[in-house]
């Protein structure tokens, strides 16, 4: 082991306390609505924090400082600028759709407006990419545990996945949201504590690490489509990604459906943008400080830089507290993913096939079984060896853009006055072909991942819109 017994005790106590709290807060559940939507009675500020904590996985906590460590600049901040723009658009255009009727998933909108086939395909795409992306997030959290305990990777993955699924499978979305609130506070305090220690370890403090960063390191206004770190890639690509991830992705939409009303859901979404921007800024400054501390020492992966500093250079008992932060970030995202995936599988596949209603006990049992199923699937991805091929945060966001743009394009087609179910299917197929060509048919790095969502969404809308001319319009 590379940490002391006190730090390990603190970490274990934190994980046990998180599980216990999640189980306690979720008592009294009687239906699938309680389990998957918290009875539609969760406060906006808790949903705001849950949104931020959900998108702040271990990939963000460890990989974003690694990007600043490697690049020596703050250009990653261009991406959350686009996130803010995308949230404003999603709040005004897409959120009102979810409060017309008693919807359980984002894809219920597609069922009503574009037909069951489109809904089923969109939901399946969500389930596949969500499992892949969050399996990679699970892998990164397990790497820290592996460094700390010197255990096998599969054991570390199983530990993190098992601890998360325990309170998620029993507690549902209410346990997820309220543990997210605590986990957000823990991982932000952990990041700030690490920053304070790093400041004391550097000659001249953090300020000395920032002196070499000039204003040109903040924005790159070039039109290099092969770079993920330009202003336009961040603003346009980030906006489209955010509209998709926060407007049509069940992972986040589940939180809106758990809100008391539309206004509270919009408030939670809009305020999450500035919070994420500030959070990214802290993580990037931390990465620049690590670059000065290690003097650009070579690591097997840039994602391992912050983990190495936590385990080897923080004092006791701060190691245990910051490691608790790492697992807070991991558990908040993974628990949200499991709950959202279970919701989509049960509502969009199981109930239509079996004929059961949402208010029957069968729906609640199916949702819990689905939660376990996706936990096993994500653990399998975590030990598969897909991680470690470049910055995990870029891998995760790249996977998200594969289908987020296509699904966003389907929602745009669903909003058209003249629309057709057949045309939506044509647009969907065209969008998938476009993203496959961009991802696998072009030379690596020819088009950076922030543009993938723009291309797939644009292709889906363009081809689907043209196809509406050749098919009979769908009745309103």
N, C-alpha and C positions, 0 to 999 in steps of 0.2 A: 504494500500500500504506500501511496505517496502523500497521504494526509494523516493527521493525528487522530486519536480516538475521540477527543472532544469535538473536533469538526465533524467527524462521521456521526457522532451522537446527535449533534444539532441537525444535520441533514436528515437523518432517519426520523427524528422527532418531528421535523417539519412535514415530511411526506405523510406520516401517520396522522398528524393534526389536520392536514388538508383533506385526507380521506374521511376522517371522522366528521369534519365540518360539512363536507359535501353530503354525507349521509344524513346528518342532523337537519340541514336546511331543507331537505327534500321530503321530509316526512308528510304523510297525509295524501299522497297521490292516489287517485282513484280511476283516472282515465288516461287515454292516449293524449288528450289535449293538455292535461296537467304535466304529463311526462315530456312531451315534445315541444310544448309552447308555454309552459309555466302558468297555465290558466289564463293567458293573455293579460297578465296583471303585473308585469315587472316594470319598475321605475326607469325613466329615460336615462338618468345618470349612471345607473348600474349597467344598462345596455351599452352606453357610450364606452365605459371602461372595458366591458366585455368585448366590444368590437375591436378596440385597440389591442387588448391582450390576445385576442384570437389571431390577429394578423402579425403579432409579435411573437414568433416562435423562437426556438433555439437558433434557427437559421438567421434570424435578425440579430439576436443577442450576441452570437459568436461570429457570424459571417460578415456582418456589416462593419464591425471594427477591423476585421481581416482585410476587407476591401480598402479601407483608408490606410491601413498598414502597408499594403502592397502598392497602392497608387500614389500615396503621399499627397492627396488632395481631397476636396470635399464635393466633388462633382456628383456623387451619388445623391446629394440633396436636390438635384434637379428633378428627380423622380417624384418625391412627395409633393412638389409643386403641382404636378399633373394630377396627383391624387386628390388634391383639394378641389381642383376644377371638376374632376369627374364626380366627386361627391355632390357638388352643387347641382349638376345635371341630373344625377340619379335621384336626388331628393325631390326635385320638382317634377320629373317626367315619369319615373318608374314606381316610386313608393306609393303613389295614390292607387296604382293597380292592385296592390296587395290588401287594400282595405275595402274592396268591393266584394263582399261575400265572406264566408268563413273558409279561407284558404289555409292549407297546411304546409304547402311548399311553394317555392317560386314558380315551379313548372305547372302548377294548376292554372296559371294565367295562359300558358301555351295550350293547355288542353281545351280551354274555353274558346280561345281565339284562333288557334291553328290546328286543332284536332288532337286526338289521343296519340297518334303515331309520332307526331313531332314532339309532344310532351315526353313520351317514353324514350325517344332517342336522346333528347336533351338531358333528361335525368340520368340516363346510362352514361353519357359522356362526363357528367359531373361526378358520378360515383367512381369511374375509372381514374380520372385525373386527380381527384381528391385523395384517393387511396395511394397513388404513386407519390404525390407531392408530400403528403403528411407522413408517409413511410420514410422519406428522406429526412424530414424534420426529426422523426424519431431516431433515425440513425445518428444524427449530429448530437443529440442529447446523450445518446448511449456512448459516443466517443469520449465525452467528458468523464462519464462513469468508468469507462475502461481505463483511461489514464489514471484516474483516482485510485481505483481498486486493483488494477492490473489483472482484471478478469477477461474472459473471452467476450468478443463482441456480442454474440448471441445471448449471453447471460445478461449483459447490460441492456440490450434492447428489450428482452423479456421483462426485466425489472421495471423499466420506465413504462412500458406498455401495460404491464399488469397493474401497477399502482394507479394509472390513469383510468383504466377501464373499470376498476372496482367501484369508484364512486359515480362514474358516468352511467354504468349499466343499471345501478339501483336508483340514482338520484335524478337522472334526466336533465333537461335544460335548466331547471331552476338551480340544481347543484352546480352545473357548469358556469352559469352567469355569476353566482355569488362567490364561487371559488376564484373565478377570474378577477373579481374585484380585489380580493386579498392577494392573488398572485401578481397582479399589476403593481401593487404597492411594494411587494417584496422584490420583484426583479428591478424596479426603478431604483429603489434604495440600494440594492446590490451594485448596480452600475455606478451610481453616484459614489458609493463607498470605495469601489475600485478606482474611480477617477481621483478621489482624494488621496488614496495611498500612492497612486502613480505620480501625482503632483509632488508629493513629498520625496519621492525617489529620484526625481529628475533635477539636475542642476538648472536652476532658473524656473522650475515648475513647468506646468502645462504650457504656459506662455512661451517658453523657449521652443517648444515643439511646434507652436503655431506661427512663429516668426518667419519660418521659411515658406509659409503658404501665402502666396500673393493673391490679389483679387482675381487674377486669371484662372486660379484653381477652383473658383466657385462655378463659373459658367463657361460653357463651350458652345458658341453660336454657329458652329460649322454644321454642314449638312452631310456628315459622314454616316450613311445608313448602316455601316458595319460596326459602329460604336454605340454601346448602350449608354454612354455617359456624355451625351450632348443635351443642350437645352431643349431642342425640338423633340428628341426621343423621350425625354422626361416629361415635357409638357403634353405632347400629343399622345405618345404611346402610354405614358402614365395615366392620362385622363381616360383613355379608352379602357385600359386595364382596370382602373378604379370603377368606371361605370359598370363594367362587367362583373368584377369581383364583389362590389358593394351594391349593385343594382339587380343582378340576376342570379348570383351564386347563392345556393341554398345555405351555405355556411354562415353568411351574414344575414341573408333574408330571414332566416329563422328567428333572429333577434327582433326584427321589425314586427313579425307576426306575434311575438311575445309581448309587445308593447301595449299600453292601454288604449292608444289611439294613434292616428296618423301624425298628428302634430308632435307627439313625444318621440315617435320613431324618426321623424325628420330632424328633430333637435339632436338626438343621439348621433345620427349619421354626420350632420354638418360639423359638429364640434370635434368629431374624431379626427378630422383632417389636420387642424393645427396641432393637436396633441401628438399625432404621428410624426409630423414635421419636427417638432421639438425633440421628440424621442430619437429620431434618426440623427439629429445634430449632436446629441450627447454621445451616441454610439460612435459616430465618426471622429469626434474630438478624442475620444478614448483610443481609437485606432491610431491617430496621429501621435498620441502620447506613447503608445506601444512601439511605434516605429522609432521614436527617439530613444526609448528605453533599451530596445534590443539592437539598435543601430543596424537595422535591416538584416538581422541574422536570418539564415535560411531555415525554413520549416518545411516539413513534408507537405503541409497544406496551410494556406493562410487562415483557414477556419480554426486551426489549432493554436494560433498565437495567443488569443485572449484566454483560452482554456489553460495554456501553459502558465500564463501569468497568475491566474487564479490559484492553481494548485501549488505552484512552486514559490511564489513571491508575496502572497498575502499573509498577514499574521493570523495566528489563532486568536479568537474563534471566528475571525472574519471570513476565513476560507469556507467554513460550513454555511455561513449566511449567504455568501455570494453563490456558492454551489446550489443553495436553495433557490436562488434567483434563476439559475440556469434551468432547474427543473420546474420552476414556476412557469417560465416561458414555454417550456415543452408541454407541460400538462394542460395549460390553458388552451393551446391550439389543438392538441390531440383530442381532448375531451369535446371541444366544440365540433371537430371534424366527425367524431364518432356519432354524436347526437344528430348532426345534420345529415350524415349519410344514412343513418337508421331511419330518419324521418322520410327521406326521399325514397328509400327502398320500400318501406311499408306503404306509404301513401300512393306512390306512383306505380308499384308493381304488385305487392302482396295483396292489398285490399281489392284492387280491380280484378285480380285473378280468382281470389277466394270468394268474393262477394260479401265479405264481412263489412260492417259499418265501423266508422271511426270511434264511436262511443261504446263499442262492445269490448269486453275483457280480452278477447282475442287480439285486438289491435295493440293493447299495452304489452301483452306477452310477446307478440311478434317484434315490437320495437326493441325490447330488451334483448331478444335473441339476435336481432340484426346488429345491435351495438357490439355484442361479443364477436360476431362474424367479421365485422370490419376491423376490430382490434387485432384479430388473428391475421387478417390480410395485411395490415400495416406493419405488423411485426415481421411478416415474411418479406416485405419490401425492404425493411430496415436491415435485414441480414443478407440481402441478395447480392450486395456488392455494387449497387448502383451509385451509392454515395462515394465521395472522395474524388470525383472527376470534376475538378474545378470548384469554385465557390458554390456551396450548397444553396445559398440564397438566390443565385442566378439560375441554378438548376430548377429550383422550386418555382420561381417566377416564370421561367421559360415554359415549364409544364402547364402552368396556369393559363398562359396565353394560347396554348394549343387549342383549347376548346372554349375558353371564355369569350373570345372574339366571335366564334361561330354562334354561340348561344345568345350573345348580345345582338347579333344580326337577326336572329329569329325573333327576338322581342321587338326589334324595330319593324320588321315585316308584320308582326302581329298588331302593331299600332296603326298601320296604314288603313286609310278609309276603304280602299279597294284591296282586298287580300284574298288569298286562295290557299287552301290546305296543300294542294298539289304544288303550287308555286313555292311554298315554304319548304317543302321537302327537296325541291330542286335547288333552292338557295342553300339549304343545309349541306347537300352533297357537294356543291361547288365550293363552299367555305372549307369543308374538310379536305378536298383535293388541293385547294390553295395552300393550306397550312402544311400539308404533307410535302408539297413541292418545295415550299420555303424552308422547312425544317430539315428535309432529307435529300432534296434534289439539287440544292445549290451548294457551292463550296462552303465549308464551315466558316462562320463569321461574315458571310457576304451581307446578310441582313441581320442586325442585332435583334435580340428577343423583344425589346419594347415595341418594335414595329410589327411583330407577328400578329398581335391582336388587331391592329389597325387593318392589316391586309385581309385577315380572315373575316372580320366583321364587314369590311367594305365589300368583299367579294360576295358574301352571303346576301347582303342587302341589294347589291347591284344586279346579280343574276336572278335572285328571287323577285325583285321588283320588275325586271323585264319579263319574267315568266308569268306574272299576273296578267299580262296582255293576252296570253295564249290559253289561259284557263278561265273557266267561269268563276266570277267573284263569289265569295262566301257570304251568305246572308249575315247581317249584323246580329 
